[in-house]
Amino acid sequence: MLAIIGGSGLTQLSNLDVTRRLAVRTPYGEPSGALTFGRIAGADVVFLARHGYGHTIPPHEVNYRANIWALREQKVEGVVSVASVGGIRADMQPGAIAVPHQIIDYTWGRKNTFYDGGEQPVTHIDFTEPYSAQLRRRILDAARASGEAVAEDAVYAASQGPRLETAAEIDRLERDGADVVGMTGMPEAALAREAGVEYATIAVVANYAAGRGSSLHGIRLEDIEQVLQQSLARVRKIIEQLVAA
């Protein structure tokens, strides 16, 4: 069974035939909401809205540890994160979809490990390749099978939020090698690695990042929702193909 974490614009899966919901508690508190179980294309999946089902939890206050722990306890075979991002690289235009292969973490102050507290041993994970190669390949294969064009690699810059970035900050991210910028990629990916759960991201470009393209002098927030809804329909097609494969 695959787990899907929905980001901004994806608080529910319209193609999910819901069978039950489960409210859970974890050693790290409550997840963003109840786990929603159901079937897509005849396959069992579990869905969780990262920002809550009313989209009320900002990126820096998401309980990433509880979310990953709760899904791990359901014995999922992998977690597919759907995240909205700003486009930095020239081809990362609004409406584009990418499957990132690397992360640069600019977040701070978030609970970013399961291994803290006086009784926990010091534990290091190998994070050279932050995403599961196998799950990324499955997503890319599903995109091709569904006829949806996606960028096969991208470097995801995880910023703190909840504000959007300045144009100078985006210039810095570009110099650092980032292709897209979002607010939820970390510590989610690292926690999945600690929990031993396969993890990959489908990144939907909702807008040009600050100082780029139509966001040269400002980002029109009212345009983002329309772009997301059009693009997330394509993401649903990819997910349907992914779980049915």
C-alpha positions in Angstrom: 0.0 0.0 0.0 1.3 3.4 -1.0 0.9 6.5 1.1 0.3 9.9 -0.4 0.9 13.1 1.4 -1.0 16.0 -0.2 0.4 19.5 -0.1 -1.1 22.9 -0.9 -4.1 22.5 -3.3 -4.3 18.7 -2.6 -6.3 18.3 0.6 -8.2 15.4 -0.9 -7.9 13.0 -3.8 -11.0 13.1 -6.0 -10.2 9.8 -7.5 -9.9 8.1 -4.1 -12.8 5.8 -3.2 -12.7 6.3 0.6 -13.3 3.2 2.8 -12.4 4.5 6.2 -10.6 7.2 8.2 -8.4 6.6 11.2 -7.4 9.2 13.8 -4.1 8.2 15.4 -1.7 9.4 18.0 2.0 8.9 17.9 4.9 9.3 20.4 5.4 12.7 18.7 1.9 14.0 19.0 -0.9 14.1 16.5 -0.5 14.0 12.7 -1.9 16.8 10.5 -5.2 14.9 10.4 -6.9 11.5 10.3 -5.4 9.0 7.8 -7.8 8.4 4.9 -7.9 4.9 3.5 -9.3 4.0 0.2 -8.8 2.6 -3.2 -7.5 4.1 -6.5 -7.8 2.0 -9.6 -8.5 -1.0 -7.4 -5.3 -0.5 -5.3 -5.3 0.3 -1.6 -3.8 3.7 -0.6 -3.7 5.9 2.4 -3.9 9.7 2.1 -2.8 12.4 4.5 -3.2 16.2 4.0 0.0 17.7 5.2 -1.5 21.1 6.1 -4.7 19.6 7.5 -7.9 19.0 5.7 -8.8 22.6 6.1 -5.3 23.8 5.1 -4.8 25.4 8.4 -1.3 24.3 9.4 1.6 26.4 8.0 4.8 24.7 6.7 6.9 25.5 9.7 4.3 24.1 12.1 3.5 20.8 10.4 4.2 17.9 12.7 6.4 16.1 10.2 7.5 13.5 12.8 4.0 12.5 13.7 3.0 12.3 10.0 5.8 10.0 9.0 5.5 7.9 12.1 1.8 7.4 11.6 2.2 6.3 8.0 5.1 4.0 8.9 3.0 2.3 11.4 0.5 1.4 8.6 3.3 -0.6 7.0 3.2 1.4 3.8 5.5 0.4 1.0 6.4 4.0 0.2 5.4 7.6 0.6 4.7 9.9 -2.3 4.8 13.5 -1.4 2.9 16.0 -3.6 4.2 19.5 -3.1 3.7 22.9 -4.7 6.9 24.8 -5.5 8.2 28.0 -7.1 10.1 27.6 -10.3 13.7 28.8 -10.5 15.2 26.9 -13.4 14.2 28.3 -16.8 12.0 25.3 -17.7 10.3 25.2 -14.3 7.4 27.3 -15.5 4.0 27.5 -13.8 2.2 24.2 -14.5 5.4 22.2 -14.9 5.8 19.0 -12.9 9.1 17.7 -11.6 10.4 14.6 -9.7 13.2 16.1 -7.7 16.4 14.1 -7.2 18.2 16.3 -4.6 17.4 18.6 -1.7 19.1 21.6 -0.2 17.8 22.3 3.3 17.4 26.0 4.4 14.9 25.3 7.2 15.6 25.9 10.9 14.0 25.2 14.2 11.9 22.2 13.0 11.8 18.9 14.8 13.9 17.1 12.3 14.9 13.7 13.8 13.3 10.8 15.7 16.6 10.5 17.5 16.6 13.2 20.1 16.1 13.2 23.8 18.4 12.0 26.6 17.8 8.2 26.1 18.3 8.2 22.3 21.6 7.2 20.9 23.4 9.5 18.4 22.2 8.3 15.0 23.4 9.3 11.6 21.7 8.4 8.3 23.2 8.4 4.8 21.4 11.1 2.9 23.6 11.3 -0.2 20.6 10.4 -2.3 17.7 11.9 -0.3 14.9 10.3 -2.5 14.3 6.6 -3.1 15.7 5.8 -6.6 13.2 2.9 -7.0 10.1 5.0 -6.1 11.3 7.9 -8.3 11.6 5.5 -11.2 8.1 4.1 -10.6 6.7 7.7 -10.6 8.6 8.5 -13.8 7.4 5.3 -15.5 3.8 6.1 -14.4 4.1 9.6 -15.8 5.2 8.3 -19.2 2.4 5.6 -19.1 -0.2 8.3 -18.4 1.1 10.6 -21.1 2.2 13.3 -18.7 5.4 15.2 -19.3 7.5 15.7 -16.2 11.1 16.9 -15.5 13.1 13.8 -14.5 15.3 15.7 -12.1 15.4 18.9 -10.1 17.1 20.2 -7.0 14.6 21.1 -4.4 15.4 24.0 -2.0 13.5 23.7 1.2 12.9 27.2 2.7 11.5 28.1 6.1 8.3 29.9 5.1 5.6 30.7 5.6 6.5 33.9 3.7 7.6 33.6 0.1 11.3 34.4 -0.7 12.8 37.7 -1.8 14.3 38.0 -5.3 17.8 38.2 -3.7 17.1 34.9 -1.8 16.1 33.2 -5.0 19.3 34.5 -6.7 21.2 32.9 -3.9 19.3 29.6 -4.2 20.0 29.6 -7.9 23.7 30.1 -7.3 23.5 27.2 -4.8 22.2 25.0 -7.6 18.5 24.9 -6.7 15.9 24.4 -9.5 12.7 24.8 -7.5 11.8 26.1 -4.0 9.2 24.9 -1.6 8.6 24.9 2.2 7.8 21.3 3.1 10.5 19.1 1.6 12.5 19.0 4.9 12.5 17.5 7.4 9.9 15.2 5.8 12.4 13.4 3.5 15.0 12.9 6.2 12.4 11.6 8.7 11.2 9.0 6.1 14.8 7.9 5.7 15.2 7.5 9.4 11.9 5.6 9.6 13.1 3.2 6.8 10.3 4.3 4.4 10.8 4.8 0.7 10.1 8.4 -0.2 9.8 10.5 -3.3 8.2 13.8 -4.3 6.1 15.0 -7.2 6.7 18.8 -7.3 4.1 21.0 -9.0 5.3 24.4 -10.1 2.6 26.8 -9.0 4.4 30.0 -9.8 7.7 31.5 -11.0 9.9 32.1 -7.9 10.5 35.8 -6.9 12.3 37.8 -9.5 11.6 35.3 -12.3 9.3 35.4 -15.3 5.9 36.9 -14.4 7.0 37.2 -10.8 9.7 39.7 -11.7 8.2 42.4 -9.5 5.9 40.3 -7.4 4.0 37.1 -7.1 0.2 37.1 -7.9 -1.1 34.8 -5.2 -4.5 34.8 -6.8 -3.1 33.0 -9.9 -1.6 30.2 -7.9 -4.8 28.3 -7.1 -5.9 28.1 -10.7 -2.5 26.8 -11.8 -2.5 24.2 -9.0 -5.9 22.9 -9.8 -5.1 22.4 -13.5 -1.7 20.7 -12.6 -3.1 18.5 -9.8 -5.5 16.9 -12.3 -2.4 15.7 -14.1 -0.8 14.5 -10.8 -3.9 12.5 -10.1 -3.5 10.7 -13.4 0.1 9.9 -12.6 -0.8 8.6 -9.1 -3.6 6.5 -10.6 -1.1 4.9 -13.0 1.4 4.5 -10.2 -0.8 2.6 -7.8 -2.3 0.5 -10.6 1.1 -0.7 -12.0 
